[in-house]
């Protein structure tokens, strides 16, 4: 039996044809044709005014925070449970990362913890739409408005997810997406930055092109900035994927339903849930094991691997990582953010690749059931 992959794309002849076309025509005066088409279609899909292609979601977060004036002396709040890319750009800009707890049900940023973390130095917050779910955006937006805090919504994992009928990525000053090869919609590597602000768009266009104003004299740089652009080949792939996004999302939710049916009677595990008012697109099917089983994610992952089942550990709390051990804001975080520290040791992402078959998912479910039952019996 081949290994069952934890993540992976669904590519068809449409995307391949688009990339081949870009390789043929996207030069000279047509160099950015597919980028423009992808940006226009993506903005329309999200329901925002502007979309700008990026080489990664990390670069999109970086430029969003830079355009909002984040720099030395500022603080930016992030949820404990997320990939480091949500927080690393804060360091790039010389600002301070502040860690907040997550909600026990959604695993996304807790609105209450967010508000407790705000100080007079807080400039922005980066709520993360974890594994395709979303936090209580009404509360988060109300708190941010009350304290004059900017929002950069990290929707990297949540293409197509909706909160009260509005699509993820449209709830902040900026919304950012990842098109990494593991994501539901992929360009191999790549990202998108969305905003409704004309001023923010103008600032981003300068910052992403070495500090050059669009339409200004060639090679006339007004400041030292960055080189953050997506290739036409990636944009062509992204456009093809976006034209199939409903199909991709339907498959993701179908895979999750297979897991829900296969694991519904297994005691001691908790599957992803929809947040209240959320249409979850389930980028990663995830389970949290009951701590009473005495089975942590690293051991569980090894046991799955022995059956040729690939998995990923639930994210570690950011403040627990060696990368952040030197920060004052990481000290005492375990006491301030107990939910993140309680959930993380027992969470694991199960295979969620778009190539999965129902038989493969059934095999994963049977293996999970066997492992959990054997652990339970060993406790008796």
MOPEFEN-V863152 format. One record per pair of residues at least 4 apart in sequence whose C-alpha atoms are under 8 Angstrom apart, sorted by the first residue. I is the first residue (numbers start at 1). J is the second residue. Records with the same first field share a line. If there is no record, write none. Layout:
I: J, J
This chain:
1: 308
2: 308
3: 308, 309, 310
4: 308, 309, 310, 351, 356, 360
5: 309, 310, 311, 351, 352, 353, 356
6: 309, 310, 311, 312, 349, 350, 351, 352, 353
7: 182, 183, 351, 352, 353, 354
8: 181, 182, 183, 184, 352, 353, 354, 355
9: 181, 182, 183, 184, 185, 186, 353, 354, 355
10: 248, 354, 355
11: 15, 16, 241
12: 16
13: 17
14: 18, 240
15: 19, 236, 237, 238, 239, 240, 241
16: 20, 237
17: 21
18: 22, 236, 237, 240
19: 23, 233, 234, 236, 237
20: 24, 233
21: 25, 26
22: 26, 34, 232, 233, 236
23: 232, 233
25: 30, 31
26: 30, 31, 32, 33, 34, 232
27: 31, 32
31: 232
32: 36, 232
33: 37, 232
34: 38, 232, 233, 235, 236, 239
35: 39, 53, 230, 231, 232, 235, 236
36: 40
37: 41, 239
38: 42, 53, 235, 236, 238, 239
39: 43, 50, 51, 52, 53
40: 44, 50, 51
41: 45, 239, 242
42: 46, 51, 242
43: 47, 48, 49, 50, 51, 194
44: 48, 49
46: 160, 167, 168, 169, 170
47: 166, 167, 170
48: 170, 194, 195, 196
49: 194, 195, 196, 197
50: 194, 195, 196, 197, 201
51: 192, 193, 194, 195
52: 192, 193, 194
53: 190, 191, 192, 193, 229, 230, 235
54: 59, 60, 190, 191, 192, 193, 228, 229, 230
55: 59, 189, 190, 191, 228, 229, 230, 231
56: 60, 177, 178, 179, 180, 189, 190, 191, 192
57: 61, 85, 156, 176, 177, 178, 179, 190, 191, 192, 193
58: 62, 85, 86, 88, 89, 191
59: 63, 89, 191, 228
60: 64, 176, 177, 191, 192, 193
61: 65, 86, 89, 152, 154, 176, 193
62: 66, 89, 90, 92, 93
63: 67, 204, 207, 208
64: 68, 152, 174, 193, 204
65: 69, 70, 89, 90, 124, 152
66: 70, 71, 93
67: 200, 203, 204, 207
68: 150, 200
70: 74, 90, 93, 95, 123, 124
71: 93, 94, 95
72: 93, 94, 95, 96
73: 94, 95, 96, 121
74: 95, 96, 121, 122, 123
75: 95, 96, 97, 98, 121, 122, 123, 124
76: 90, 95, 96, 97, 98, 122, 123, 124, 125, 126
77: 97, 98, 99, 100, 114, 117, 118, 122, 124, 125, 126
78: 86, 87, 97, 98, 99, 100, 109, 125, 126, 127, 128
79: 99, 100, 101, 102, 108, 109, 110, 126, 127, 128
80: 99, 100, 101, 102, 109, 316, 317, 318, 319, 337, 340
81: 101, 102, 107, 108, 315, 316, 317, 318, 340, 344
82: 86, 128, 130, 315, 316, 317, 318
83: 87, 315, 318
84: 88, 318
85: 89
86: 126, 128, 154
87: 91, 97
88: 92
89: 93
90: 94, 95, 96, 97
91: 95, 96, 97
97: 329
98: 117, 329, 330
99: 117, 318, 319, 329, 330, 333
100: 109, 110, 113, 114, 117, 336, 337
101: 109, 110, 113, 114, 336, 337, 338, 339, 340
102: 106, 107, 108, 109, 110, 113, 337, 339, 340
103: 107, 108, 109, 110, 135, 339
104: 339, 343
105: 273, 275
106: 133, 134, 135, 272, 273, 274, 275
107: 130, 135, 340
108: 127, 128, 129, 130, 133, 134, 135
109: 113, 114, 127, 128, 135
110: 114, 135, 136
111: 115, 135, 136, 139, 140, 143
112: 116
113: 117, 337
114: 118, 140
115: 143
118: 122, 147
122: 149
123: 148, 149, 150
124: 149, 150, 151, 152
125: 144, 149, 150, 151, 152
126: 151, 152, 153, 154
127: 135, 151, 152, 153, 154
128: 134, 135, 153, 154, 155, 156
129: 133, 134, 135, 153, 154, 155, 156, 157, 158, 168
130: 134, 155, 157, 158
131: 157, 158, 282, 283, 284, 285
132: 157, 158, 159, 161, 280, 281, 282, 283, 284
133: 158, 161, 273, 274, 275, 278, 279, 280, 281, 282
134: 161, 163, 168, 275, 278, 280
135: 275
136: 140, 275, 276
137: 141, 163, 171
138: 142
139: 143
140: 144
141: 145, 151, 171, 172
142: 146
143: 147
144: 148, 149, 150, 151
145: 149, 150
150: 172, 173
151: 171, 172, 173, 174
152: 172, 173, 174, 175, 176
153: 169, 170, 171, 172, 173, 174, 175, 176
154: 169, 175, 176, 177
155: 159, 168, 169, 175, 176, 177, 178
156: 176, 177, 178, 179
157: 177, 178, 183, 184, 283
158: 168, 177, 280, 281, 282, 283
159: 167, 168, 177, 184, 185, 281
160: 167, 168, 245, 249, 281
161: 167, 168, 278, 279, 280, 281
162: 166, 167, 168, 278, 279, 280
163: 167, 168, 277, 278, 279
164: 277, 278
165: 279
166: 170
168: 175
169: 174, 175, 176, 177, 194
170: 174, 175, 194, 195
171: 175
172: 195
173: 195, 196, 197
174: 193, 194, 195, 196
175: 193, 194, 195
176: 191, 192, 193, 194
177: 191, 192, 193
178: 183, 186, 189, 190, 191, 192
179: 183, 184, 185, 186, 187, 188, 189, 190, 191, 238
180: 186, 187, 188, 189, 190, 191
181: 186, 187, 188, 189
182: 186, 353
183: 283
184: 248, 249, 252, 283, 354
185: 238, 241, 242, 245, 248
186: 190, 237, 238, 241
187: 234, 235, 237, 238
188: 234
189: 234
190: 230, 234
191: 230
195: 200, 201
197: 201
198: 202
199: 203
200: 204
201: 205
202: 206
203: 207
204: 208
205: 209, 213, 214
206: 210, 211, 212, 213, 214, 225
207: 211, 212, 225, 226, 227
208: 225, 226, 227, 228, 229
209: 225, 226, 227, 228, 229
210: 221, 223, 224, 225, 226, 227
211: 221, 222, 223, 224, 225, 226
212: 216, 219, 220, 221, 222, 223
213: 221, 222
216: 220
230: 234, 235
231: 235
232: 236
233: 237
234: 238
235: 239
236: 240
237: 241
238: 242
239: 243
240: 244
241: 245
244: 248
245: 249
246: 250
247: 251
248: 252, 354
249: 253, 281
250: 254
251: 255, 354
252: 256, 281, 282, 283, 352, 354
253: 257, 281, 282
254: 258
255: 259, 352, 356, 358, 361
256: 260, 282, 285
257: 261
258: 262, 358, 361, 362
259: 263, 285, 361, 362, 365
260: 264, 271
262: 362, 365, 366
263: 365, 369
266: 369, 372
268: 289, 290, 293, 372
269: 287, 288, 289, 290
270: 287, 288, 289, 290
271: 285, 286, 287, 288
272: 282, 285, 286, 287
273: 280
274: 278, 279, 280
275: 279, 280
283: 352
284: 349, 350, 351, 352
285: 349, 350, 351, 352
286: 314, 347, 348, 349, 350
287: 347, 348, 349, 350
288: 343, 346, 347, 348
289: 293, 295, 296, 346, 347
290: 294, 346
291: 295, 296, 346
293: 372, 375, 376, 379
294: 375
295: 299, 300, 346, 375
296: 300, 345, 346, 347
297: 301, 313, 314, 345, 346, 347, 348
298: 302, 313
299: 303
300: 304
301: 305, 310, 311, 312, 313, 348
302: 306
303: 307, 371
304: 308, 309, 310, 311, 367, 368
305: 309, 310, 311
307: 367
309: 351, 364
310: 350, 351
311: 348, 349, 350, 351
312: 348, 349, 350
313: 347, 348, 349
314: 344, 345, 346, 347, 348, 349
315: 344
316: 320, 321, 344, 345
317: 321, 340, 341, 344
318: 324
319: 324, 325, 329, 330, 331, 333, 334
320: 324, 325, 330
321: 325
322: 326
324: 330
325: 330, 331
326: 330
327: 331
329: 333
332: 336
333: 337
334: 338, 341
337: 341
338: 342
339: 343
340: 344
341: 345
342: 346
343: 347
351: 356, 361, 364
352: 356
356: 360, 361
357: 361
358: 362
359: 363
360: 364
361: 365
362: 366
363: 367
364: 368
365: 369
366: 370
367: 371
368: 372
369: 373
370: 374
371: 375
372: 376
373: 377
374: 378
375: 379
376: 380
